[in-house]
Amino acid sequence: MNFKHALVTGASSGIGEAIARRLAREGVHLTLAARRIERLETLAQDLSDTTCFVRPTDLSDLDQCAALFEDAVAALGPIDLLVNNAGVQYVEPMVGVSAERSERLFDVDLHAPMRLMNLVIGDLLEREAEGAVVNIASLAALVHTPGMGHYNAAKAALAAASETMRAEVEHLGVHVLTVYPGPVHSEMEAAARDAYGDGAAAANSLPTGSPDVLANKIHGCLKKRRARLVYPSSYAALRHTRPLAQWVTERGTSTSVRDMLAKFTSES
């Protein structure tokens, strides 16, 4: 499938930036969406081999989803590839997350991707056109890490929606790829490691991937119309060994989570 116009959210850094760069090498026109306009503009200047439309967007404001879609189409034509990559992550006890912050995370990590997926797929079906959606979920959707409860829940829901949508529209020429990244070097990943501190020192020895390698693998899965991708590949077995993996994860983070709860209690 040759894509003409891709909308990439969370394109200002990490996985989203790597995906944008990989698509640009194929000559795909790109709508780059994120909150940090300076980074988007710098990226667009680097991607001189293709046409980029920079659209600063805060997906915690769900009204911006339709505006983003409409502006992207007006700028570069119909979208035939959506990459739902933007995400928010809190590393702290669930009990300490306010209702407002909880809603913001679910809006960015779940509600906005679902709205964009419906807009893009709805348009593809109306035009009877082929296209694809890439939903960046997380291994946290499969094995739930204590201290990241809201992120776990949002990514699990996104993965469920993504897998369901794939089954519903695949026969209509629309491919949906669900991606389950484990640790991948990024600002978000580094912040999470810092938040767990010494109590999760074992996490520093876990296999950690590269955004560029992940972007290449996503490109390959799109060409082969694969249903899902787990990366790094050493985590692939977790889909089939979830009870054991959950036990190990809880044991490995127990000290960090106790410290988080103790800090929350002392500050309350």
Disulfide bonds with the S-S distance in Angstrom:
none
